[in-house]
């Protein structure tokens, strides 16, 4: 049986959307899911790679976050693929991947027949205009006369992904975790504006990919996040609310679990996209997806969920709605790891991706379950 989203559960798509509803009720269609009170300014802090399981296991390194998690917090599901490009697009548009169109770390661009990195493909014209198929919530806020500001690393300030997925917001760069969170605090204390804010912390994800989330470097980054957030919430204005969440969790994949897929399983495959734990297989035009899926299931069914595109869409893997224009971006066959494994070609395994310890992308609880912590007026 394939995994899938839980009906009626709070989703990552609700977090920024409900923050905007808390500032301007009635601006967005649909019901509020989080029960947030009305505020003048609402902020969402995203800690890239901070799964609920990761936080619980390292609670001693984050006493402030752990205390918040044990009170009125919620553990929510990000959906799949549990990858930054797709998840941040879901957060900032308020819809799933099947509607906004970012379906993986890399994805097939059907018109050109190229597999394009979704974080970097907005630069240099690798992705066509309008590839992100929904306006951001920052744009919606601006159209309503509200302010929008985002706080992120300097290197992301001018990227095409930032212009697309954070479009409509003013970007404020901060080199360190502490810089970004402190700048967010100053913005929330400024009573001259109403609107929404977003703060992005990449350091845990970077540390996890390099050394694993169980490494000391990851715990050190978590300690810095905890200290910065504790300093922020002490001085929060009573008309400001903050939510802290993540785009995905992370698993450590041992070297023996980074698998080179035998040539026989690549038969009929023209393009490989997605991530190493959530592989999109695009097939030759005359290939039968059910035959290829059966071949993979026979070989890897004890370590992965294998589905045809139609089966994955029916199971809700890309959200409740998958629009016709998005369908060709999704592989004909999907292979989603459920054990501590990742799938590689021989070339990819020999490269830098083959050395990556912390990974994510699939449907396991460690990847999909993330914290939703409430501070200030939202506590």
N, C-alpha and C positions, 0 to 999 in steps of 0.2 A: 504493500500500500504506500502510495506517495504521501509525503508530508504536505502541509499546506497551512495557510493562515487560519486562525481561530475566528469564527464568525462573531462579530460584535466586540472583539477585543480592541483596546486602544492601540493605535499604530503610530509609527514615526511620522506619518503624514499628518497626524492630528496636532503635533506639538507646536510648530510655529503658527499653524492656522488658528489654533485656539488662543495662542498668545495675542494674535492680531484681533481676534474676536473680543478678548478681554479689554483691549484698548478701544475698539470701535464696534460695539455690538450691532449686528445686522448688516455689516459690510459684506460678509461672505455667505453664500448659500450653505445649507446643511446645518445640522445640529452641532453644538459644542459638546465635546466628549469628556473634557478634563474637569469640568466644574470650577473653572477659575473665576475669581472675583474680578470686578472691574478695576482697572488701574490706568494710570496716565502713561506709563512706560513699562514695556515687557521685554525681557531678554531671554534668549536661548543660548546656552553654552554647550557646544558639542566637543566632547573629548574623543577624538578619533581612536578607535580600538578598545574602548573601555567597556567590555561586556559585564553584565551583572555577575556572572560567575567569576570573572577576573577580579572585580572589586571585592566580592565577598572573600575570595581566597587571600587577598592582600589587604584586608580591612585594617590591620595593625599599622599599615603605612599611610592610611587615609582616614583618621579617626573622625574628622569632620564630615566627610562624605558618607562614611559608614553609619554615623549617627543619623544623618538625614535619611539614609536608606532604610533604617529600622523604624522610622516614624511614619510619616504620611506618604511615603514614596510609593511609586508603582514600578513594576518591572514590565516593560512593553516589548513588543516584537518589531524588529525592523522590516521583516519580510526578506525575500531573497531576490536577486543576488545580494549577499551581505558584503558589498564592496562600496568604497567611498563615493565613486562617481554616481552610482545609482541611488545610494541612500541620501546623499546631500541634495540631489535633485528632487527626491521625494519630499524631504523636509521643506525645501524652499518653494516648491510648487504646491504642496498639499495633495498630490495625487501619486499613484503608483507608477512603476516603470512602464507598464503597458500603455499608459497615457502620456507621460512626459517623454518617453522614448529612449532613455539612457538605460540599457539593459545589461550592462556588464562593464568590467574594466576595459576590455577591448570588445568591439562589436563590428559586424559586417556593415559597411555602407553599401547598400544594394546597387545604387546607381553606378558606382565606380568599381564595384567588386573587390574593394580593399578592406582589410581588417584594420580598424583605426582605434588607437588609444583614446578613450573617452575623456581622460583628464587633460591631454595635450592636443587632441585633435581639433579643438576649436581654434587653435593657432594655425596660421598659414594656410587656411582654406581646406584643410584635410576633411572637414565635415561641412556640409552645405549649410547655408543660412536657414534658420528655423529648425535646426536639428533638435534642440530642446523645444518640445511642442506645446508647452504651456507657459504663460507668464508667471513670473515669480510673485510671491506674496509681498515682497518689497515693492514691486511695481504697483501692485494693487493698493498698497498703503499710500504710495506717493500720489496715485490718482485720486485718493480720498483726502489729500492734503495733510497726511501724516508724515512724520520723519522716519527714515530707515538708515541705520548705520551698522556696519559690520567691522569686526576687529580680527585681523589675521596676520600671518607672517608677511614680511616685505616681499619675498619672492613670488607670492601669489597675487600681488596687488594688480598687476596689469595683464594677467593671463586671460586667454580666451574663455577658459572654464569659469573663472571669476566673473567675467563680463556677462556670461550667459546665466549661470546658476545663482549668482548674487546680483543680477541686474536690477537696477532701481534703487540700490542702496549706496551710500557714501562709504568708501573703504578707508579704514584707518589702520596703518601698518604698525605692528609691534614685534620686535625681534624676539623677545622672550615671553614665556608664559605669563610671568608676572607683569610685564608691560601691557599685554593685551587685556588681562583681567582688571588691572588697575584703571586702564583707560575706559573700560566698560563701566566700572564703578563711578567714574567721574561723569560719564554721560547719563547714567541713571539718576545721579544727584542733581542734574541740571533741570530745573523746573520750567525752563523756557520752551520746552518742546514736548510733544506727545508722539508716541509711535513705538516702533519695535527695533530691537537690536539683536545682533548675533555675534558670538565670539567663538572662534575656531582654534582648537589646540591639537596640533599634529604630533607632538613629541612622543606620546605613548605609542602611537602606531609605528613611528620610525624606529623606536627602540625595540619594539616587539618583532618587527620584520628582521632586524639585524641580529638580535640576540635571543629572542623569545620573550614572551610575557612573564615567564617565571625568572628571568634574569634580574640581577641587581640594578642594571641600568633602567629597566622598566619600572621597578619599584621606586627608584630615585625620582623618575619623572612624575610618578603618581604622587609622591610626597610634595613635590613642587606645586602640582595642581591643587592638592588639598589645602596647602598653606595659602595659596593665592585666593581660593574660593572662600576660605574662612575669613580672610581679611576683607573680602568684598562684602559678605553678608552682614558683617558687624555694623556697617554704616549704611545699610540700605534705607532709602527713603520709603515711608510707609505707603506711598502711591506707586511703588515700583515692585514688580514681581519678576523672579528669575526661575527658569527651569534649566536643569542640567541633564544632558542625555548623551548618547553616543550613536554613531552611524552603524556600528557592528561590534561584536566581540572578537576574540582571537583565540586560536588554538596553536600550540607548539607542535610542529610536524617533525618527527625525528628523521634523521638521514635515511634510515631504512624505509620510511614511509613516503619518500619522494620518489615516485615510481616512474620509470621509463616505460611507456606503453609499447607493447610489441607491434611490429609493422602490420600484422594481420588485422588489428583493430582499427587501423587508419584506412583500411580499404574502403573505397567510395567516398572518402572525406576530401573535400576540396579546400575548405577553410576551417581553421581552428580559432575560436575566439573565447571570450569570457575570462576566467581565471583558472588557476590550477586546481582549485577545489570546486569549480562550477564551470564545466567545459561546454561550450557551444560547438557542435559539429554541424557544419554546413556541407551538404552532400552534392554529389553529381546529380544533374537534373533527372536522370532516369533511375536513380537509386531509390529503393524502398526504405523509408525511415524505420518502419517496424522491423525489417530484417536487420538493419544496422543496430537498432536498439536491443534486439534480442541477442545479437552477438556480444554486445557489451555487457548485457545483463548476465549472460552465461559466464563470462570471464570475471566480472567485477561486482556482481549483484550482492555479494556478502559485504562489500566495502563501499558501495555507492548506490544511490537511487538513480535509475536510468529511465528516461521518459522521452517519448516523441514530443515535438512541439505542441501538437494538439492535446496530448495528455497533460503536459505541464501547464498550458493555458487553462485547461479545465480544472486543474487542481489549484488554481489561483497563484501560481508561482510568480507572476508578474503583476499582481494586483487584481482587483475585481473586474477591471475592464482592460482589454487589450485591443487597441484600435488597429484597423486594417493596415495603416501605413507602418505600424511598428512590427507587425508580424514577420516580415522578411529580415529584420534585424536579429531575430531570435533563431538559434540553431534549429535545424531539422530534428536533431537529437540532443538531449541535455544529459550530462553526467555530473551528478552532485554527490560529492564525497560524504559518507556518513561515519566513517572511521577516521583515524588520524593518518590520512594519506593525501597525497596531491599527485596530479597526473601531468606528465611531461612528454614532449618529444625528446629524442636523444640530444638534439641541439640545445633545446631550452634547459635541459637538466645540466648540461655542461657549462651553462652561462651563469650570470649573477642570480637569476631567479631560482636556480637549483640550490643556492646556498641560503635561501630565505627560510628562517626558522618559524617565526610567527606568521600564520596565514589565516585566511578567512574567505568567505564567498558562498558557502553552502548553507544548509538548512538545520544544522545541529543547534541544540540549545545554547551551546557556548558561543556560537556565532550570531544567532538571531535575538537572544534576550539581552536587553540593555536597560540600564537604570533610567528612571525618570525622577529626579530629585527636585524638591520644591523649596524655594527660599523667599524671604521677604514677604510681600503681600500674598504670595502663592503658597506659603508654608501652612 
